[in-house]
């Protein structure tokens, strides 16, 4: 019984934390790279979509 209550409290905490971060803009949900155009990344990183906007290193062209 106590394990179920701990699990429920943990899920409430996780969902509320994820919700707050999403509202404040720390997490930006996306479907494609163009959804992350306004997401700030320091150079040499560029915004990329991996279900959420993240900063990925720009790969140099080898050739």
N, CA, C and O atoms as a Maestro MAE file, in Angstrom:
{
 s_m_m2io_version
 :::
 2.0.0
}

f_m_ct {
 s_m_title
 :::
 protein
 m_atom[252] {
  # First column is atom index #
  i_m_mmod_type
  r_m_x_coord
  r_m_y_coord
  r_m_z_coord
  i_m_residue_number
  s_m_chain_name
  s_m_pdb_residue_name
  s_m_pdb_atom_name
  i_m_atomic_number
  :::
  1 25 0.829 -1.194 0.000 1 A "UNK " " N  " 7
  2 3 0.000 0.000 0.000 1 A "UNK " " CA " 6
  3 2 0.876 1.261 0.000 1 A "UNK " " C  " 6
  4 15 0.613 2.215 -0.733 1 A "UNK " " O  " 8
  5 25 1.908 1.243 0.827 2 A "UNK " " N  " 7
  6 3 2.790 2.410 0.907 2 A "UNK " " CA " 6
  7 2 3.541 2.619 -0.409 2 A "UNK " " C  " 6
  8 15 3.811 3.755 -0.799 2 A "UNK " " O  " 8
  9 25 3.874 1.527 -1.086 3 A "UNK " " N  " 7
  10 3 4.577 1.627 -2.365 3 A "UNK " " CA " 6
  11 2 3.702 2.282 -3.428 3 A "UNK " " C  " 6
  12 15 4.194 3.042 -4.261 3 A "UNK " " O  " 8
  13 25 2.422 1.991 -3.399 4 A "UNK " " N  " 7
  14 3 1.494 2.600 -4.356 4 A "UNK " " CA " 6
  15 2 1.389 4.100 -4.108 4 A "UNK " " C  " 6
  16 15 1.382 4.890 -5.053 4 A "UNK " " O  " 8
  17 25 1.311 4.486 -2.863 5 A "UNK " " N  " 7
  18 3 1.220 5.910 -2.518 5 A "UNK " " CA " 6
  19 2 2.490 6.635 -2.934 5 A "UNK " " C  " 6
  20 15 2.419 7.740 -3.473 5 A "UNK " " O  " 8
  21 25 3.650 6.035 -2.693 6 A "UNK " " N  " 7
  22 3 4.912 6.639 -3.132 6 A "UNK " " CA " 6
  23 2 4.936 6.806 -4.643 6 A "UNK " " C  " 6
  24 15 5.372 7.839 -5.152 6 A "UNK " " O  " 8
  25 25 4.470 5.794 -5.356 7 A "UNK " " N  " 7
  26 3 4.440 5.854 -6.816 7 A "UNK " " CA " 6
  27 2 3.516 6.971 -7.295 7 A "UNK " " C  " 6
  28 15 3.868 7.712 -8.213 7 A "UNK " " O  " 8
  29 25 2.350 7.097 -6.688 8 A "UNK " " N  " 7
  30 3 1.407 8.146 -7.077 8 A "UNK " " CA " 6
  31 2 2.010 9.523 -6.800 8 A "UNK " " C  " 6
  32 15 1.924 10.405 -7.654 8 A "UNK " " O  " 8
  33 25 2.610 9.727 -5.643 9 A "UNK " " N  " 7
  34 3 3.250 11.005 -5.327 9 A "UNK " " CA " 6
  35 2 4.379 11.319 -6.299 9 A "UNK " " C  " 6
  36 15 4.530 12.461 -6.732 9 A "UNK " " O  " 8
  37 25 5.164 10.320 -6.640 10 A "UNK " " N  " 7
  38 3 6.255 10.515 -7.590 10 A "UNK " " CA " 6
  39 2 5.723 10.911 -8.968 10 A "UNK " " C  " 6
  40 15 6.281 11.796 -9.617 10 A "UNK " " O  " 8
  41 25 4.663 10.269 -9.410 11 A "UNK " " N  " 7
  42 3 4.070 10.605 -10.709 11 A "UNK " " CA " 6
  43 2 3.497 12.020 -10.699 11 A "UNK " " C  " 6
  44 15 3.649 12.751 -11.677 11 A "UNK " " O  " 8
  45 25 2.847 12.411 -9.616 12 A "UNK " " N  " 7
  46 3 2.313 13.774 -9.509 12 A "UNK " " CA " 6
  47 2 3.454 14.778 -9.561 12 A "UNK " " C  " 6
  48 15 3.349 15.793 -10.250 12 A "UNK " " O  " 8
  49 25 4.534 14.515 -8.850 13 A "UNK " " N  " 7
  50 3 5.684 15.409 -8.847 13 A "UNK " " CA " 6
  51 2 6.285 15.513 -10.240 13 A "UNK " " C  " 6
  52 15 6.566 16.616 -10.710 13 A "UNK " " O  " 8
  53 25 6.486 14.387 -10.906 14 A "UNK " " N  " 7
  54 3 7.072 14.375 -12.242 14 A "UNK " " CA " 6
  55 2 6.195 15.122 -13.241 14 A "UNK " " C  " 6
  56 15 6.698 15.944 -14.007 14 A "UNK " " O  " 8
  57 25 4.908 14.850 -13.243 15 A "UNK " " N  " 7
  58 3 3.997 15.500 -14.195 15 A "UNK " " CA " 6
  59 2 3.927 16.996 -13.929 15 A "UNK " " C  " 6
  60 15 3.936 17.782 -14.876 15 A "UNK " " O  " 8
  61 25 3.857 17.409 -12.677 16 A "UNK " " N  " 7
  62 3 3.774 18.838 -12.379 16 A "UNK " " CA " 6
  63 2 5.072 19.562 -12.739 16 A "UNK " " C  " 6
  64 15 5.031 20.687 -13.238 16 A "UNK " " O  " 8
  65 25 6.207 18.939 -12.496 17 A "UNK " " N  " 7
  66 3 7.488 19.543 -12.860 17 A "UNK " " CA " 6
  67 2 7.601 19.685 -14.370 17 A "UNK " " C  " 6
  68 15 8.024 20.729 -14.865 17 A "UNK " " O  " 8
  69 25 7.232 18.658 -15.094 18 A "UNK " " N  " 7
  70 3 7.272 18.687 -16.554 18 A "UNK " " CA " 6
  71 2 6.311 19.751 -17.091 18 A "UNK " " C  " 6
  72 15 6.622 20.436 -18.065 18 A "UNK " " O  " 8
  73 25 5.160 19.884 -16.464 19 A "UNK " " N  " 7
  74 3 4.169 20.882 -16.875 19 A "UNK " " CA " 6
  75 2 4.694 22.300 -16.643 19 A "UNK " " C  " 6
  76 15 4.555 23.155 -17.518 19 A "UNK " " O  " 8
  77 25 5.287 22.559 -15.498 20 A "UNK " " N  " 7
  78 3 5.814 23.889 -15.182 20 A "UNK " " CA " 6
  79 2 6.946 24.257 -16.129 20 A "UNK " " C  " 6
  80 15 6.986 25.382 -16.627 20 A "UNK " " O  " 8
  81 25 7.861 23.341 -16.387 21 A "UNK " " N  " 7
  82 3 8.952 23.629 -17.308 21 A "UNK " " CA " 6
  83 2 8.432 23.895 -18.714 21 A "UNK " " C  " 6
  84 15 8.960 24.760 -19.413 21 A "UNK " " O  " 8
  85 25 7.427 23.180 -19.127 22 A "UNK " " N  " 7
  86 3 6.848 23.393 -20.449 22 A "UNK " " CA " 6
  87 2 6.169 24.738 -20.572 22 A "UNK " " C  " 6
  88 15 6.257 25.374 -21.622 22 A "UNK " " O  " 8
  89 25 5.497 25.186 -19.536 23 A "UNK " " N  " 7
  90 3 4.805 26.484 -19.568 23 A "UNK " " CA " 6
  91 2 5.808 27.628 -19.586 23 A "UNK " " C  " 6
  92 15 5.604 28.608 -20.302 23 A "UNK " " O  " 8
  93 25 6.883 27.528 -18.818 24 A "UNK " " N  " 7
  94 3 7.854 28.619 -18.727 24 A "UNK " " CA " 6
  95 2 8.768 28.709 -19.932 24 A "UNK " " C  " 6
  96 15 9.539 29.663 -20.035 24 A "UNK " " O  " 8
  97 25 8.714 27.768 -20.834 25 A "UNK " " N  " 7
  98 3 9.517 27.832 -22.039 25 A "UNK " " CA " 6
  99 2 10.858 27.143 -21.947 25 A "UNK " " C  " 6
  100 15 11.632 27.181 -22.904 25 A "UNK " " O  " 8
  101 25 11.156 26.518 -20.829 26 A "UNK " " N  " 7
  102 3 12.414 25.797 -20.723 26 A "UNK " " CA " 6
  103 2 12.404 24.554 -21.609 26 A "UNK " " C  " 6
  104 15 13.442 24.109 -22.098 26 A "UNK " " O  " 8
  105 25 11.214 24.011 -21.800 27 A "UNK " " N  " 7
  106 3 11.050 22.875 -22.701 27 A "UNK " " CA " 6
  107 2 10.134 23.321 -23.827 27 A "UNK " " C  " 6
  108 15 9.026 23.800 -23.584 27 A "UNK " " O  " 8
  109 25 10.597 23.164 -25.051 28 A "UNK " " N  " 7
  110 3 9.779 23.519 -26.205 28 A "UNK " " CA " 6
  111 2 9.544 22.257 -27.018 28 A "UNK " " C  " 6
  112 15 10.489 21.649 -27.521 28 A "UNK " " O  " 8
  113 25 8.284 21.866 -27.143 29 A "UNK " " N  " 7
  114 3 7.933 20.679 -27.888 29 A "UNK " " CA " 6
  115 2 7.926 20.995 -29.377 29 A "UNK " " C  " 6
  116 15 7.597 22.112 -29.774 29 A "UNK " " O  " 8
  117 25 8.287 20.018 -30.200 30 A "UNK " " N  " 7
  118 3 8.385 20.249 -31.634 30 A "UNK " " CA " 6
  119 2 8.098 18.973 -32.399 30 A "UNK " " C  " 6
  120 15 8.063 17.877 -31.841 30 A "UNK " " O  " 8
  121 25 7.893 19.151 -33.700 31 A "UNK " " N  " 7
  122 3 7.710 18.012 -34.603 31 A "UNK " " CA " 6
  123 2 8.768 18.001 -35.695 31 A "UNK " " C  " 6
  124 15 9.077 16.948 -36.252 31 A "UNK " " O  " 8
  125 25 9.327 19.176 -36.004 32 A "UNK " " N  " 7
  126 3 10.383 19.267 -37.012 32 A "UNK " " CA " 6
  127 2 11.326 20.406 -36.643 32 A "UNK " " C  " 6
  128 15 11.011 21.224 -35.779 32 A "UNK " " O  " 8
  129 25 12.480 20.457 -37.297 33 A "UNK " " N  " 7
  130 3 13.514 21.436 -36.957 33 A "UNK " " CA " 6
  131 2 13.028 22.883 -37.081 33 A "UNK " " C  " 6
  132 15 13.487 23.750 -36.338 33 A "UNK " " O  " 8
  133 25 12.118 23.148 -37.998 34 A "UNK " " N  " 7
  134 3 11.638 24.524 -38.180 34 A "UNK " " CA " 6
  135 2 10.846 25.023 -36.973 34 A "UNK " " C  " 6
  136 15 10.718 26.233 -36.786 34 A "UNK " " O  " 8
  137 25 10.316 24.124 -36.157 35 A "UNK " " N  " 7
  138 3 9.610 24.527 -34.934 35 A "UNK " " CA " 6
  139 2 10.560 25.107 -33.894 35 A "UNK " " C  " 6
  140 15 10.120 25.774 -32.957 35 A "UNK " " O  " 8
  141 25 11.859 24.859 -34.049 36 A "UNK " " N  " 7
  142 3 12.861 25.305 -33.081 36 A "UNK " " CA " 6
  143 2 13.608 26.557 -33.549 36 A "UNK " " C  " 6
  144 15 14.671 26.871 -33.014 36 A "UNK " " O  " 8
  145 25 13.079 27.265 -34.524 37 A "UNK " " N  " 7
  146 3 13.785 28.419 -35.101 37 A "UNK " " CA " 6
  147 2 14.092 29.493 -34.052 37 A "UNK " " C  " 6
  148 15 15.129 30.149 -34.144 37 A "UNK " " O  " 8
  149 25 13.220 29.687 -33.062 38 A "UNK " " N  " 7
  150 3 13.424 30.730 -32.048 38 A "UNK " " CA " 6
  151 2 14.109 30.201 -30.790 38 A "UNK " " C  " 6
  152 15 14.256 30.939 -29.815 38 A "UNK " " O  " 8
  153 25 14.524 28.954 -30.794 39 A "UNK " " N  " 7
  154 3 15.199 28.349 -29.643 39 A "UNK " " CA " 6
  155 2 16.654 28.801 -29.641 39 A "UNK " " C  " 6
  156 15 17.335 28.673 -30.659 39 A "UNK " " O  " 8
  157 25 17.147 29.330 -28.516 40 A "UNK " " N  " 7
  158 3 18.491 29.895 -28.458 40 A "UNK " " CA " 6
  159 2 19.540 28.824 -28.186 40 A "UNK " " C  " 6
  160 15 19.426 28.050 -27.235 40 A "UNK " " O  " 8
  161 25 20.563 28.792 -29.037 41 A "UNK " " N  " 7
  162 3 21.727 27.918 -28.846 41 A "UNK " " CA " 6
  163 2 22.988 28.740 -29.098 41 A "UNK " " C  " 6
  164 15 23.023 29.576 -30.000 41 A "UNK " " O  " 8
  165 25 24.022 28.496 -28.296 42 A "UNK " " N  " 7
  166 3 25.302 29.166 -28.515 42 A "UNK " " CA " 6
  167 2 26.055 28.463 -29.636 42 A "UNK " " C  " 6
  168 15 25.924 27.252 -29.810 42 A "UNK " " O  " 8
  169 25 26.836 29.210 -30.389 43 A "UNK " " N  " 7
  170 3 27.623 28.625 -31.475 43 A "UNK " " CA " 6
  171 2 28.700 27.736 -30.891 43 A "UNK " " C  " 6
  172 15 29.249 28.087 -29.846 43 A "UNK " " O  " 8
  173 25 29.026 26.652 -31.472 44 A "UNK " " N  " 7
  174 3 28.709 26.087 -32.785 44 A "UNK " " CA " 6
  175 2 27.485 25.177 -32.768 44 A "UNK " " C  " 6
  176 15 27.360 24.322 -33.645 44 A "UNK " " O  " 8
  177 25 26.584 25.327 -31.809 45 A "UNK " " N  " 7
  178 3 25.399 24.490 -31.713 45 A "UNK " " CA " 6
  179 2 24.228 25.127 -32.457 45 A "UNK " " C  " 6
  180 15 24.126 26.351 -32.550 45 A "UNK " " O  " 8
  181 25 23.360 24.288 -32.978 46 A "UNK " " N  " 7
  182 3 22.162 24.757 -33.679 46 A "UNK " " CA " 6
  183 2 20.950 24.039 -33.088 46 A "UNK " " C  " 6
  184 15 21.068 22.908 -32.617 46 A "UNK " " O  " 8
  185 25 19.786 24.692 -33.112 47 A "UNK " " N  " 7
  186 3 18.585 24.038 -32.574 47 A "UNK " " CA " 6
  187 2 18.123 22.899 -33.483 47 A "UNK " " C  " 6
  188 15 18.017 23.061 -34.699 47 A "UNK " " O  " 8
  189 25 17.854 21.763 -32.880 48 A "UNK " " N  " 7
  190 3 17.349 20.590 -33.591 48 A "UNK " " CA " 6
  191 2 16.164 20.019 -32.824 48 A "UNK " " C  " 6
  192 15 16.070 20.164 -31.605 48 A "UNK " " O  " 8
  193 25 15.264 19.372 -33.550 49 A "UNK " " N  " 7
  194 3 14.076 18.776 -32.947 49 A "UNK " " CA " 6
  195 2 14.292 17.292 -32.700 49 A "UNK " " C  " 6
  196 15 14.562 16.526 -33.625 49 A "UNK " " O  " 8
  197 25 14.168 16.897 -31.431 50 A "UNK " " N  " 7
  198 3 14.164 15.487 -31.049 50 A "UNK " " CA " 6
  199 2 12.995 15.335 -30.069 50 A "UNK " " C  " 6
  200 15 13.199 15.016 -28.898 50 A "UNK " " O  " 8
  201 25 11.783 15.563 -30.552 51 A "UNK " " N  " 7
  202 3 10.543 15.627 -29.775 51 A "UNK " " CA " 6
  203 2 10.502 16.872 -28.892 51 A "UNK " " C  " 6
  204 15 9.420 17.391 -28.619 51 A "UNK " " O  " 8
  205 25 11.642 17.354 -28.447 52 A "UNK " " N  " 7
  206 3 11.768 18.656 -27.802 52 A "UNK " " CA " 6
  207 2 12.942 19.360 -28.474 52 A "UNK " " C  " 6
  208 15 13.827 18.707 -29.027 52 A "UNK " " O  " 8
  209 25 12.951 20.671 -28.426 53 A "UNK " " N  " 7
  210 3 14.055 21.413 -29.037 53 A "UNK " " CA " 6
  211 2 15.302 21.256 -28.183 53 A "UNK " " C  " 6
  212 15 15.275 21.471 -26.971 53 A "UNK " " O  " 8
  213 25 16.401 20.876 -28.837 54 A "UNK " " N  " 7
  214 3 17.681 20.728 -28.160 54 A "UNK " " CA " 6
  215 2 18.767 21.388 -29.001 54 A "UNK " " C  " 6
  216 15 18.567 21.670 -30.183 54 A "UNK " " O  " 8
  217 25 19.897 21.628 -28.391 55 A "UNK " " N  " 7
  218 3 21.028 22.200 -29.117 55 A "UNK " " CA " 6
  219 2 21.969 21.068 -29.519 55 A "UNK " " C  " 6
  220 15 22.428 20.302 -28.672 55 A "UNK " " O  " 8
  221 25 22.250 20.969 -30.803 56 A "UNK " " N  " 7
  222 3 23.155 19.949 -31.334 56 A "UNK " " CA " 6
  223 2 24.315 20.626 -32.026 56 A "UNK " " C  " 6
  224 15 24.161 21.703 -32.602 56 A "UNK " " O  " 8
  225 25 25.470 20.001 -31.972 57 A "UNK " " N  " 7
  226 3 26.671 20.548 -32.609 57 A "UNK " " CA " 6
  227 2 26.521 20.484 -34.119 57 A "UNK " " C  " 6
  228 15 26.125 19.458 -34.671 57 A "UNK " " O  " 8
  229 25 26.838 21.577 -34.773 58 A "UNK " " N  " 7
  230 3 26.788 21.654 -36.230 58 A "UNK " " CA " 6
  231 2 27.956 20.875 -36.786 58 A "UNK " " C  " 6
  232 15 29.109 21.199 -36.498 58 A "UNK " " O  " 8
  233 25 27.684 19.861 -37.570 59 A "UNK " " N  " 7
  234 3 28.730 19.019 -38.140 59 A "UNK " " CA " 6
  235 2 29.380 19.710 -39.344 59 A "UNK " " C  " 6
  236 15 28.674 20.171 -40.240 59 A "UNK " " O  " 8
  237 25 30.705 19.786 -39.376 60 A "UNK " " N  " 7
  238 3 31.370 20.416 -40.523 60 A "UNK " " CA " 6
  239 2 31.255 19.525 -41.754 60 A "UNK " " C  " 6
  240 15 31.197 18.301 -41.643 60 A "UNK " " O  " 8
  241 25 31.225 20.142 -42.912 61 A "UNK " " N  " 7
  242 3 31.177 19.394 -44.163 61 A "UNK " " CA " 6
  243 2 32.563 18.855 -44.467 61 A "UNK " " C  " 6
  244 15 33.539 19.606 -44.482 61 A "UNK " " O  " 8
  245 25 32.647 17.573 -44.706 62 A "UNK " " N  " 7
  246 3 33.913 16.933 -45.037 62 A "UNK " " CA " 6
  247 2 33.896 16.652 -46.528 62 A "UNK " " C  " 6
  248 15 32.975 16.020 -47.045 62 A "UNK " " O  " 8
  249 25 34.909 17.119 -47.200 63 A "UNK " " N  " 7
  250 3 34.798 16.831 -48.587 63 A "UNK " " CA " 6
  251 2 35.923 17.255 -49.408 63 A "UNK " " C  " 6
  252 15 35.915 17.047 -50.622 63 A "UNK " " O  " 8
  :::
 }
 m_bond[251] {
  # First column is bond index #
  i_m_from
  i_m_to
  i_m_order
  :::
  1 1 2 1
  2 2 3 1
  3 3 4 2
  4 3 5 1
  5 5 6 1
  6 6 7 1
  7 7 8 2
  8 7 9 1
  9 9 10 1
  10 10 11 1
  11 11 12 2
  12 11 13 1
  13 13 14 1
  14 14 15 1
  15 15 16 2
  16 15 17 1
  17 17 18 1
  18 18 19 1
  19 19 20 2
  20 19 21 1
  21 21 22 1
  22 22 23 1
  23 23 24 2
  24 23 25 1
  25 25 26 1
  26 26 27 1
  27 27 28 2
  28 27 29 1
  29 29 30 1
  30 30 31 1
  31 31 32 2
  32 31 33 1
  33 33 34 1
  34 34 35 1
  35 35 36 2
  36 35 37 1
  37 37 38 1
  38 38 39 1
  39 39 40 2
  40 39 41 1
  41 41 42 1
  42 42 43 1
  43 43 44 2
  44 43 45 1
  45 45 46 1
  46 46 47 1
  47 47 48 2
  48 47 49 1
  49 49 50 1
  50 50 51 1
  51 51 52 2
  52 51 53 1
  53 53 54 1
  54 54 55 1
  55 55 56 2
  56 55 57 1
  57 57 58 1
  58 58 59 1
  59 59 60 2
  60 59 61 1
  61 61 62 1
  62 62 63 1
  63 63 64 2
  64 63 65 1
  65 65 66 1
  66 66 67 1
  67 67 68 2
  68 67 69 1
  69 69 70 1
  70 70 71 1
  71 71 72 2
  72 71 73 1
  73 73 74 1
  74 74 75 1
  75 75 76 2
  76 75 77 1
  77 77 78 1
  78 78 79 1
  79 79 80 2
  80 79 81 1
  81 81 82 1
  82 82 83 1
  83 83 84 2
  84 83 85 1
  85 85 86 1
  86 86 87 1
  87 87 88 2
  88 87 89 1
  89 89 90 1
  90 90 91 1
  91 91 92 2
  92 91 93 1
  93 93 94 1
  94 94 95 1
  95 95 96 2
  96 95 97 1
  97 97 98 1
  98 98 99 1
  99 99 100 2
  100 99 101 1
  101 101 102 1
  102 102 103 1
  103 103 104 2
  104 103 105 1
  105 105 106 1
  106 106 107 1
  107 107 108 2
  108 107 109 1
  109 109 110 1
  110 110 111 1
  111 111 112 2
  112 111 113 1
  113 113 114 1
  114 114 115 1
  115 115 116 2
  116 115 117 1
  117 117 118 1
  118 118 119 1
  119 119 120 2
  120 119 121 1
  121 121 122 1
  122 122 123 1
  123 123 124 2
  124 123 125 1
  125 125 126 1
  126 126 127 1
  127 127 128 2
  128 127 129 1
  129 129 130 1
  130 130 131 1
  131 131 132 2
  132 131 133 1
  133 133 134 1
  134 134 135 1
  135 135 136 2
  136 135 137 1
  137 137 138 1
  138 138 139 1
  139 139 140 2
  140 139 141 1
  141 141 142 1
  142 142 143 1
  143 143 144 2
  144 143 145 1
  145 145 146 1
  146 146 147 1
  147 147 148 2
  148 147 149 1
  149 149 150 1
  150 150 151 1
  151 151 152 2
  152 151 153 1
  153 153 154 1
  154 154 155 1
  155 155 156 2
  156 155 157 1
  157 157 158 1
  158 158 159 1
  159 159 160 2
  160 159 161 1
  161 161 162 1
  162 162 163 1
  163 163 164 2
  164 163 165 1
  165 165 166 1
  166 166 167 1
  167 167 168 2
  168 167 169 1
  169 169 170 1
  170 170 171 1
  171 171 172 2
  172 171 173 1
  173 173 174 1
  174 174 175 1
  175 175 176 2
  176 175 177 1
  177 177 178 1
  178 178 179 1
  179 179 180 2
  180 179 181 1
  181 181 182 1
  182 182 183 1
  183 183 184 2
  184 183 185 1
  185 185 186 1
  186 186 187 1
  187 187 188 2
  188 187 189 1
  189 189 190 1
  190 190 191 1
  191 191 192 2
  192 191 193 1
  193 193 194 1
  194 194 195 1
  195 195 196 2
  196 195 197 1
  197 197 198 1
  198 198 199 1
  199 199 200 2
  200 199 201 1
  201 201 202 1
  202 202 203 1
  203 203 204 2
  204 203 205 1
  205 205 206 1
  206 206 207 1
  207 207 208 2
  208 207 209 1
  209 209 210 1
  210 210 211 1
  211 211 212 2
  212 211 213 1
  213 213 214 1
  214 214 215 1
  215 215 216 2
  216 215 217 1
  217 217 218 1
  218 218 219 1
  219 219 220 2
  220 219 221 1
  221 221 222 1
  222 222 223 1
  223 223 224 2
  224 223 225 1
  225 225 226 1
  226 226 227 1
  227 227 228 2
  228 227 229 1
  229 229 230 1
  230 230 231 1
  231 231 232 2
  232 231 233 1
  233 233 234 1
  234 234 235 1
  235 235 236 2
  236 235 237 1
  237 237 238 1
  238 238 239 1
  239 239 240 2
  240 239 241 1
  241 241 242 1
  242 242 243 1
  243 243 244 2
  244 243 245 1
  245 245 246 1
  246 246 247 1
  247 247 248 2
  248 247 249 1
  249 249 250 1
  250 250 251 1
  251 251 252 2
  :::
 }
}
